[in-house]
């Protein structure tokens, strides 16, 4: 038989194997491994075979044998199915959401209804954040942001705006804060300047950006502490982080809702300012003097 070419075909195969209607038979462990790969296509697409094996508690050779059992030449061939899915070969994450929005039935005049639905979605995300936030986690994150020698912040695509938001706010109250790679020298150049006394902050949501995932992995390998803001405890950004915030971001918006993200970052910056105390005041005062000298504010 030919190997499945799409995620939907893989899902169909899992169902047939589970109901014993497939010509392929798998042992319980192999079937469980395949089912988990299919259930988490984002992670299956971005993790290396070694990292996936560790996450699934199997040997890398198990994944290779499973791929060949399904008709692929090897694990890379199987992983390409997940990568095509994530990249949009079967309809992108964003496109699926906007298709649902456009095709939804509703009253003839939907302008206010659509807007209020977004407000409701973000209100719900904020309520979930407030109900699940761990005070000790806030204290840990504030301590990390206060004590690090250098803070580099990394978020791409939609979350570049959140990274820039955090960088600006934190840079007002402490020194040596910047976006990772912002000088144009590249991420590798910026990461090479960090060590165990520094901090890498990563931000990202499903669908995850490969460069952000890879940066957090390499930082962890080099002993650089990581603070992560993401959407799931199963996120690849959470894997190497010493402190992870899982932030609700669901709703009708065709990318990811960010009201809860901005609120969490604002609250965390207030805690950092409080913990830095007079140091934050002096740093902010020096910034305001420069604003006045440069005539930035009207």
N, C-alpha and C positions, 0 to 999 in steps of 0.2 A: 504494500500500500504506500501511497505518497504521503509525506509528512504534512501536517496541517500548515497552511500558509498565513492564517490570520488568527487573532485571539479568539474570535467567535468559533472558528473551527476547533481550536484547542479546547474551548469550553464544551463544545459538543462531544468531543472525544472523551473528556473527563466523565461526562454524563453516561456515555455508552459503556465505558469501562466499569463505572459504578453499578450499572444495571446489567452487566454481563452480556451486552448486545454488541460488543466490539470484538474484532478478530485479535485485538491486542489484549493480553492479560498482564496485570502488574501485581506484584506483591503488595501487602498493606503499607509498608514503609514507602515504597516507590510511588504508590498511588497518592498517599498523603503528601509527599513532596511535590508531585505534579499539581495537586489541587491547590497547594499553598502558592506555588509559582503563578498559577492562573488567577488566584484571588488577589494577588498584589502585583499587577503588571508594572506599576511604576518602579517598584523596588527590583523586580526581575529584570527590568531594562537597564538600570543604572549601576547595580552592584556587580562587582567582579565575581567570578566563579568561586573564588576563595571566600569572599565576604558572604555570598549567598549560602554557601555550604555551612559556614559558621552559624548564620542566622537560622538555618533549617535543621541544625544539629546533625549534619551528615558529612561524609567525606566528599571532596570535590570530584573524585572519581565516580561517586554515585550519580552526580548530575550528568557526567559525561555518558555513563552507561544508560541512564534514563533517556537522554536525548537520542542516542543510537537506537534504543528500543522503539522509539516513536518514529523512526525513519529518517532522522537527521544525521548529517555527517559528523556532528559533534555538538558540544554545548553552545558554541558561538552561533551555530546555525539555528538552534532553538531560541537563543536569546534575541536573535534578529527579529523574530516574530513580535516579541514584546517591544523592541525598539521601534519597529515600524508603527506599532499601535500608538505608542507614546508620541512619536514624531508626527502622527496624523495620517498614517496610511489607511486607517479605518475610520477616519473622521476625528478631528482633534477634540480635546477636552473642551476648549472654548466654543468651538463650532457646534458641538452637541447641545451646549447650554443655550446658545442663542437660537438654535432651531426650535428647542422646546418653548422658548419665550415667544417666538414669532407665531408658532402654530397653536398657541394656547387659546381656547375659547373664552369669551368674556363679553361684558356689555359693550355696546357700540362705542361709547366714549370712555376710553380706558386711561386717559392721561393721568388723572388724579389717582385712580386705582393702582396703576403701575408704580407711581411715586410712593404712595403710602405702603405698598407691599415692600418696597426697598427699605423704607423707614422701619417697618415691622421686622424685617429680616435682621437689620443691623441692631435693633433694640433687643431682639432675641439673642443675638451673638453676644452682646454686652451683658445681658442677664446671665447667660451661661458662663461667661468669663468670671463675673463677680461671684457666682455660686461655687466655682471650682478652684479659684486661685488659692495657692498655698502661701501663707504669710512667710514661712521659713524660706520658701523659694525666692520670694521678693528680697528678703534680707541677704540671701546668698548672692543673688545677682547684683544687688547694690554694692556688696563688698567686693565682688569681682571687678566691677566697673570703677570703683574708687581706688583699689590697690594696684591695679595693673600698671606697669611702667609705660607701655604703649597699648592703645586700643585701636584695632583695625576692624572695620565693619564691612561686611560683604553681603550684598543682596543684588540680584540682577533682574532684568525685565520689570515686571510690575513692582517687585520689592526693592528695586533701586531707590524708589521714592521713599520707602520706609527706612532704608539704610541711610539715606541722605538726611532725613528727618532726625534720626537718632544721632547721627554724627554732628549735625549743627547744634542740637540741644545740649549734647554732652560736651561739645567743644566750647560752649559758653562758660562752663563751670569747672573745667579741668583742661590741662594741656596734653599734648601728644595723642590727639584723636584724629583719625582720618578714615576715608573710604579705602578699602583694600585696592591697591593698584591705581589710585586716582591720578598719580603723577604721569601716567601714560607709559610707565616703564614695564607694566605687566604685573600680573598676580604673583608670578614666581619671584620677581625682584622684591616685591613687598613682603611676601611670606618669609623670604630669606633673612629679613631683618628682625624677625620675631624670635623669642625664646620662651622658656618656661616662666619668665617674669611678666610676660605680656598676655594679651587676651585677643582672641578672634571671636567676633560676634557674627553669626550667620543668620540670615532670614530667608525663608522660602516656603512655598506652599505647593501642593499638587496642582499642576504637573511641575515637578522639581527641575531645576536647571542644573545640568551636568557639571558646569564649572564650579557652582557653589558646593555641590556634594563632594567633588574631587578636592576642593580647597580644604574643606573641613577634615576630610580623611588624611590628607598630607600633613595638615597642621597637627593632628593627633599623633601621627607617626613621629613627628619631630618634637613632641612634648609640649606643644603650645595649648594652653587651656582654651576651651570653647564654651561660649554661651549661645544657645540656639533658640530661635523663635520660629515655630513651624505649626503645622495644622494637625499633626498626629504623632502619637508616641511611637508609631511604626515608621515615621518619616526617616529617610536616610540621613537627614541632618541631626536627628536625635541620637544616632548610633554612637558618635564619638564625643558627645557633649557632656560636660560636667554638670551643667544646669540647663534644662530644657523647659520652655513654656509652650504648651499646646493651646493654640488660640482659635476659637470658633471663627469660621469665615464663610459659612454657607449662605445661600440665598439666590435670588434671581439674577443678580449681576453676572454678566457673562464671563468675568474672570473670577477673582476672589474678593469677598467683602473685607474691607480693611478698617472699619470703624473701631472694632475691638482691638485691633493691632495698635492703632494710633493712641487709643485710650490707655492701653497697657504701657506703651512706651512713655507717654506723658507721666503716668503715675510713677513709673520706675525712675524717671529723671528727677522727679520731686524728691523721692527717697534718697537718691544719690546726692542731690544738693543739700539735703538735711544732714546726711552722714558726713559729707565733706566739711560742712560748717563754714568757719571763717575762710578756709581755703577757697571754697566755691564763691564766697562773696568777693574776695580779693581778685579772683580770676575774672569774674563777671564785671567788676568795676574797671579792670584794665581794658576789657573789651569795649565797654561803653565810652571810655576816654578816646579810644581809637575811632569809634563810630563818629564821635563829635569832631575829632581832628580831620577826618576824611570827609566830613559833611554828608555822611550816609543817610542820617535821619533828617526829615524835614521838621 
